Amino acid sequence: MIGAAEVREASEEMRRYKAGKALLEERIIENERWYRLKNDVIKRSGGEERSRSAWLINSVMSKHADAMDNYPEAMVLPREEGDRADAVVLSSVLPVVMEQNEYEQTYSDIWWYKLKQGTGVHGVFWNAAKENGLGDVEVRKIDLLNLYWEPGITDIQESKYLFHAALWDGDTLKEKYPKQTKNLTPANTGELAGYAHENTDGWGDKEKALVIDWYYKKNGKLHLCKYTQDVVLYATENDTALKESGLYRHGLYPFVFDTLIPAEGTPAGYGLIDIMRNPQETIDKLDTLILNNAAFNAQPRYFISDQAGVNEGEFADMRKEFVHVTGAINPLHLQPITGKDLGGEVYAMRQYKIDELKETTGNRDVSNGGSQPGVTA
């Protein structure tokens, strides 16, 4: 029987899991900022002059296009001759299931996430409410910020527990679980990390309720407990129909991790933004220097002596045809401030970093159908 005491113990374990992936969450949030061109490269007092180019995003878009060009087709092969008929049936059924799940959109969303954050996660569940109550498979994209697993493992199935957190609307929660939430005030306990919102209308997550799906394995069976705060909303161990068999017969956590660049000691990998951030930052710094240099040389500025006797307002107003002066005009009292053009090595370094970013991500001009003059196929 799962009750409040077991839920409180599970929540403590989830907090330890969350602490174990703090660096990953920080990296994911920072990568999303880079993807949105919200990274701060150079800050200047008295105003910010900085450049943010989109070479990084261009590489992500190119790889996503490659992934969509290679959208997979569901095919089932028989393990032995006796399985051939079943394989033919499943090869006909699976495309229908994927179509009903709008899997092409899910596939696209997961690939965006995988390229940015290094790991795409499929959530594969049984939804009893689908097909007018008959139930069917449901495939969803899962955000790594919502998942918590045992630190130090590389296979998600080896985790002692697995937690999936989500924010629910308070009214929706009470509508779906009226009995369990009768005396409950839904609240966001602040466990879930999130991205920076761009809206400014005061909306936030304060009106949401944090709902935890706690997955665990017991005697080889997979069990689920859904709870909020310390209130159990549903638990398979409290369900007489699933108490012995568990949630799913395969006994596996219903989350499939697909990593782009694997890393040891974690089921989560690294993405394109992780390896492109350094050259992109250098490109942006050089762009900023070039921009500031061009602005400095394009805007006339002068050293003017207090003895010049020049009407500064008229002198600065380019619309004035006449500028009044007091006394004789002495060129020593009014001299232009001359700038200096950046050397060619600055532009060469910028192009080198752009080429480095392209090469390290396989986003070369030839691969995209463009090339320099003289290149033959």
C-alpha positions as CSV (number, residue, x, y, z in Angstrom):
1,M,0.0,0.0,0.0
2,I,1.4,3.4,-1.1
3,G,0.5,6.3,1.2
4,A,1.8,9.7,2.3
5,A,4.8,8.2,4.2
6,E,6.1,6.4,1.0
7,V,5.5,9.5,-1.1
8,R,7.5,11.7,1.3
9,E,10.4,9.3,1.1
10,A,10.2,9.2,-2.7
11,S,10.2,13.0,-2.8
12,E,13.4,13.1,-0.8
13,E,15.0,10.6,-3.2
14,M,13.8,12.8,-6.1
15,R,15.5,15.8,-4.6
16,R,18.8,13.9,-4.4
17,Y,18.3,12.9,-8.1
18,K,17.6,16.5,-9.0
19,A,20.8,17.7,-7.2
20,G,22.7,15.0,-9.2
21,K,21.7,16.5,-12.5
22,A,22.0,20.2,-11.6
23,L,24.8,20.8,-14.1
24,L,22.9,19.1,-16.8
25,E,19.8,21.3,-16.2
26,E,22.1,24.4,-16.1
27,R,23.6,23.4,-19.5
28,I,20.2,22.7,-21.0
29,I,18.8,26.1,-20.0
30,E,21.9,27.8,-21.2
31,N,21.8,26.0,-24.6
32,E,18.2,27.1,-25.1
33,R,19.4,30.7,-24.5
34,W,22.0,30.4,-27.2
35,Y,19.5,28.8,-29.5
36,R,17.2,31.9,-29.0
37,L,20.1,34.3,-29.6
38,K,19.8,35.5,-26.0
39,N,23.5,34.9,-25.1
40,D,25.4,37.9,-23.9
41,V,28.8,38.2,-25.6
42,I,30.1,41.7,-24.9
43,K,28.6,44.2,-22.4
44,R,29.7,47.8,-22.4
45,S,29.0,50.5,-19.7
46,G,26.7,53.2,-20.9
47,G,24.9,50.9,-23.3
48,E,25.4,47.5,-24.9
49,E,27.0,47.1,-28.3
50,R,27.1,43.5,-29.3
51,S,26.5,41.2,-32.3
52,R,24.7,37.9,-32.4
53,S,25.1,36.0,-35.6
54,A,23.1,32.8,-36.4
55,W,25.8,30.4,-37.7
56,L,25.1,28.1,-34.8
57,I,21.4,28.0,-35.5
58,N,22.1,27.5,-39.2
59,S,23.9,24.3,-38.4
60,V,21.1,23.1,-36.2
61,M,18.5,23.8,-38.9
62,S,20.6,22.0,-41.5
63,K,20.9,18.8,-39.3
64,H,17.2,18.9,-38.5
65,A,16.5,19.0,-42.3
66,D,18.7,16.0,-42.8
67,A,16.8,14.1,-40.0
68,M,13.4,14.9,-41.6
69,D,14.7,13.8,-45.0
70,N,15.5,10.4,-43.3
71,Y,12.1,10.0,-41.5
72,P,12.0,6.3,-40.5
73,E,9.5,3.8,-41.8
74,A,8.2,1.3,-39.3
75,M,9.1,-2.3,-40.4
76,V,9.1,-5.5,-38.4
77,L,11.3,-8.4,-39.4
78,P,10.6,-12.0,-38.2
79,R,13.1,-13.6,-35.8
80,E,12.3,-17.0,-37.2
81,E,10.1,-18.5,-40.0
82,G,7.1,-18.9,-37.6
83,D,7.1,-15.2,-36.9
84,R,6.7,-14.1,-40.5
85,A,2.9,-13.8,-40.4
86,D,3.0,-11.7,-37.2
87,A,5.8,-9.5,-38.6
88,V,3.6,-8.8,-41.7
89,V,0.7,-7.8,-39.4
90,L,2.8,-5.6,-37.2
91,S,4.3,-3.9,-40.2
92,S,0.8,-2.9,-41.1
93,V,-0.3,-1.9,-37.6
94,L,2.7,0.2,-36.5
95,P,2.4,2.8,-39.2
96,V,-1.2,3.3,-38.3
97,V,-0.3,3.8,-34.6
98,M,2.4,6.3,-35.5
99,E,0.0,8.1,-37.8
100,Q,-2.6,8.4,-35.1
101,N,0.0,9.7,-32.7
102,E,1.1,12.3,-35.3
103,Y,4.5,10.8,-34.8
104,E,6.1,12.8,-37.6
105,Q,5.6,16.0,-35.6
106,T,6.9,14.2,-32.4
107,Y,9.9,13.0,-34.4
108,S,10.6,16.5,-35.5
109,D,10.2,18.0,-32.0
110,I,12.5,15.3,-30.5
111,W,15.2,15.9,-33.2
112,W,15.1,19.7,-32.5
113,Y,15.6,18.9,-28.8
114,K,18.3,16.2,-29.5
115,L,20.4,18.6,-31.6
116,K,20.2,21.4,-29.1
117,Q,20.5,19.4,-25.9
118,G,22.2,16.2,-26.9
119,T,19.4,13.8,-26.0
120,G,15.9,13.2,-27.3
121,V,13.6,11.2,-25.1
122,H,10.5,9.3,-26.3
123,G,7.8,8.7,-23.7
124,V,5.9,5.6,-24.8
125,F,2.7,5.1,-22.7
126,W,-0.7,3.3,-22.8
127,N,-3.5,5.8,-22.8
128,A,-6.7,4.1,-21.7
129,A,-8.8,7.0,-22.7
130,K,-7.9,6.9,-26.4
131,E,-10.1,5.3,-29.1
132,N,-13.3,6.0,-27.1
133,G,-12.1,4.1,-24.1
134,L,-10.5,1.2,-25.9
135,G,-7.1,2.5,-25.3
136,D,-4.0,2.8,-27.5
137,V,-0.3,3.5,-27.5
138,E,0.7,7.2,-27.0
139,V,4.1,8.6,-27.9
140,R,5.3,11.9,-26.6
141,K,8.4,14.1,-26.5
142,I,9.8,14.4,-23.0
143,D,11.9,17.3,-21.7
144,L,15.0,16.3,-19.8
145,L,14.2,19.0,-17.2
146,N,11.1,17.0,-16.2
147,L,13.0,13.7,-15.7
148,Y,15.0,12.6,-12.7
149,W,17.1,9.5,-12.5
150,E,19.8,8.0,-10.3
151,P,23.1,9.8,-10.7
152,G,26.0,7.9,-12.2
153,I,24.2,5.4,-14.4
154,T,24.4,5.2,-18.2
155,D,21.4,3.0,-18.8
156,I,18.1,4.5,-17.7
157,Q,16.7,1.1,-16.9
158,E,19.4,0.7,-14.2
159,S,18.0,3.6,-12.1
160,K,16.4,2.5,-8.8
161,Y,13.6,5.0,-9.3
162,L,12.6,7.3,-12.2
163,F,10.6,10.5,-11.7
164,H,8.7,12.5,-14.3
165,A,7.4,15.9,-13.1
166,A,4.8,18.1,-14.8
167,L,2.9,21.2,-13.9
168,W,-0.9,20.8,-14.0
169,D,-3.6,23.4,-14.0
170,G,-5.1,23.4,-10.6
171,D,-8.7,23.1,-11.9
172,T,-7.8,20.3,-14.3
173,L,-6.2,18.4,-11.4
174,K,-9.3,18.7,-9.2
175,E,-11.5,17.7,-12.1
176,K,-9.6,14.5,-12.9
177,Y,-9.0,13.5,-9.3
178,P,-11.9,15.1,-7.3
179,K,-11.8,12.6,-4.4
180,Q,-8.1,12.8,-3.8
181,T,-7.9,16.6,-4.1
182,K,-11.1,17.5,-2.2
183,N,-9.2,19.1,0.7
184,L,-6.1,20.0,-1.2
185,T,-4.9,23.4,-2.4
186,P,-2.8,22.8,-5.6
187,A,0.6,24.4,-5.4
188,N,3.8,24.5,-7.4
189,T,6.5,23.4,-4.8
190,G,9.3,24.8,-7.0
191,E,11.0,21.5,-7.8
192,L,10.8,21.9,-11.6
193,A,13.5,23.9,-13.4
194,G,12.2,25.9,-16.4
195,Y,13.2,28.1,-19.3
196,A,12.9,31.9,-19.2
197,H,9.5,33.1,-20.3
198,E,9.4,35.9,-22.8
199,N,5.9,37.0,-21.9
200,T,5.4,40.1,-19.7
201,D,1.7,39.8,-18.8
202,G,2.4,38.5,-15.3
203,W,1.5,34.9,-16.2
204,G,3.6,32.3,-14.5
205,D,3.7,28.8,-13.0
206,K,2.5,30.0,-9.5
207,E,-1.1,28.8,-10.3
208,K,0.1,25.4,-11.3
209,A,0.3,22.2,-9.3
210,L,3.4,20.0,-9.4
211,V,2.4,16.4,-10.2
212,I,5.0,13.6,-10.0
213,D,4.9,10.3,-11.8
214,W,7.1,8.0,-9.6
215,Y,8.2,4.9,-11.5
216,Y,9.9,2.1,-9.6
217,K,10.6,-1.6,-10.0
218,K,9.5,-4.2,-7.4
219,N,10.0,-8.0,-7.8
220,G,10.7,-7.5,-11.5
221,K,7.5,-5.6,-12.0
222,L,7.1,-1.9,-13.0
223,H,4.9,0.2,-10.8
224,L,3.7,3.8,-10.9
225,C,2.6,6.2,-8.2
226,K,1.2,9.6,-9.3
227,Y,1.1,12.1,-6.5
228,T,1.1,15.8,-5.7
229,Q,2.6,17.2,-2.5
230,D,2.1,14.2,-0.2
231,V,-1.3,13.1,-1.7
232,V,-1.4,9.9,-3.7
233,L,-3.6,10.4,-6.8
234,Y,-3.1,6.9,-8.2
235,A,-0.8,3.9,-7.5
236,T,-0.7,0.6,-9.3
237,E,0.1,-1.1,-5.9
238,N,-3.2,0.3,-4.6
239,D,-5.0,-1.0,-7.7
240,T,-6.2,-4.6,-7.3
241,A,-6.1,-5.1,-11.1
242,L,-2.4,-4.1,-11.4
243,K,-1.0,-4.9,-8.0
244,E,0.5,-8.2,-9.0
245,S,1.2,-7.6,-12.7
246,G,2.5,-4.1,-12.5
247,L,2.0,-1.2,-15.0
248,Y,3.4,-2.8,-18.1
249,R,4.3,-6.5,-18.8
250,H,7.7,-5.6,-20.2
251,G,8.6,-4.2,-16.8
252,L,10.7,-1.4,-18.3
253,Y,10.6,2.4,-17.7
254,P,8.5,3.8,-20.6
255,F,11.2,6.3,-21.6
256,V,13.6,5.8,-24.5
257,F,16.8,7.9,-24.6
258,D,18.3,8.7,-27.9
259,T,21.7,10.5,-27.5
260,L,23.5,12.5,-30.2
261,I,27.0,12.5,-28.6
262,P,27.2,9.9,-25.8
263,A,29.0,10.7,-22.5
264,E,30.2,8.4,-19.8
265,G,28.4,8.2,-16.4
266,T,25.1,9.6,-17.7
267,P,22.3,8.5,-20.1
268,A,22.2,12.1,-21.4
269,G,24.6,13.2,-24.1
270,Y,25.9,16.3,-25.7
271,G,24.4,18.3,-28.6
272,L,25.6,20.5,-31.4
273,I,25.2,23.7,-29.4
274,D,27.6,22.3,-26.8
275,I,30.4,22.0,-29.3
276,M,29.5,25.2,-31.3
277,R,29.2,27.6,-28.4
278,N,32.9,28.4,-28.3
279,P,33.4,29.2,-32.0
280,Q,30.1,31.0,-32.1
281,E,31.1,33.2,-29.2
282,T,34.4,34.0,-30.9
283,I,32.6,34.9,-34.1
284,D,30.2,37.2,-32.2
285,K,33.1,38.9,-30.4
286,L,34.9,39.6,-33.7
287,D,31.7,40.7,-35.3
288,T,31.2,43.1,-32.4
289,L,34.7,44.5,-32.8
290,I,34.2,45.0,-36.5
291,L,30.8,46.7,-35.9
292,N,32.2,49.0,-33.3
293,N,35.2,49.9,-35.5
294,A,32.9,50.6,-38.5
295,A,30.7,52.8,-36.3
296,F,33.7,54.7,-34.9
297,N,35.1,55.4,-38.3
298,A,31.7,56.3,-39.8
299,Q,30.7,58.8,-37.1
300,P,32.8,62.0,-37.4
301,R,34.2,63.1,-34.0
302,Y,36.5,66.1,-33.2
303,F,38.9,67.4,-30.5
304,I,37.7,70.9,-29.8
305,S,39.5,73.4,-27.7
306,D,37.7,75.8,-25.3
307,Q,39.4,78.6,-27.3
308,A,38.0,77.5,-30.6
309,G,35.0,79.8,-30.4
310,V,32.9,77.4,-32.5
311,N,29.1,77.1,-32.1
312,E,29.0,73.4,-31.2
313,G,25.3,73.0,-31.7
314,E,25.5,74.3,-35.3
315,F,28.7,72.4,-35.9
316,A,27.1,69.1,-34.9
317,D,23.9,69.7,-36.8
318,M,24.5,68.4,-40.4
319,R,21.5,70.3,-41.6
320,K,23.0,73.7,-40.8
321,E,24.5,75.5,-43.8
322,F,26.5,77.9,-41.7
323,V,28.4,77.5,-38.5
324,H,29.2,80.6,-36.5
325,V,32.6,81.1,-34.9
326,T,34.1,83.7,-32.7
327,G,37.4,85.1,-33.8
328,A,39.7,83.6,-36.3
329,I,39.5,79.9,-37.3
330,N,42.6,78.1,-35.9
331,P,43.0,74.5,-37.2
332,L,44.9,73.7,-34.0
333,H,41.7,74.3,-31.9
334,L,39.6,71.9,-33.9
335,Q,41.0,68.6,-35.1
336,P,39.2,65.4,-36.3
337,I,39.6,62.2,-34.3
338,T,40.9,59.7,-36.8
339,G,40.2,56.0,-36.3
340,K,42.2,53.0,-37.5
341,D,41.0,50.2,-39.7
342,L,41.2,46.7,-38.3
343,G,43.9,44.5,-39.8
344,G,43.1,41.8,-42.3
345,E,44.0,39.2,-39.6
346,V,40.8,40.1,-37.7
347,Y,38.6,39.3,-40.8
348,A,40.7,36.2,-41.5
349,M,40.2,34.9,-37.9
350,R,36.5,35.5,-38.2
351,Q,36.3,33.4,-41.4
352,Y,38.4,30.7,-39.8
353,K,36.1,30.4,-36.8
354,I,33.1,30.2,-39.2
355,D,34.8,27.5,-41.1
356,E,35.6,25.7,-37.9
357,L,32.0,25.8,-36.8
358,K,30.9,24.4,-40.1
359,E,33.5,21.6,-40.1
360,T,32.9,20.5,-36.6
361,T,29.2,20.1,-37.3
362,G,29.4,18.7,-40.8
363,N,27.6,21.7,-42.1
364,R,30.0,22.4,-45.0
365,D,29.1,24.4,-48.0
366,V,29.6,21.4,-50.4
367,S,27.3,19.4,-48.2
368,N,24.6,22.0,-48.6
369,G,24.9,22.3,-52.3
370,G,27.2,25.3,-52.4
371,S,31.0,25.6,-53.1
372,Q,33.8,27.9,-54.1
373,P,34.6,28.5,-57.7
374,G,36.7,25.7,-59.2
375,V,35.3,22.9,-57.1
376,T,34.1,19.9,-59.1
377,A,31.7,17.2,-57.9
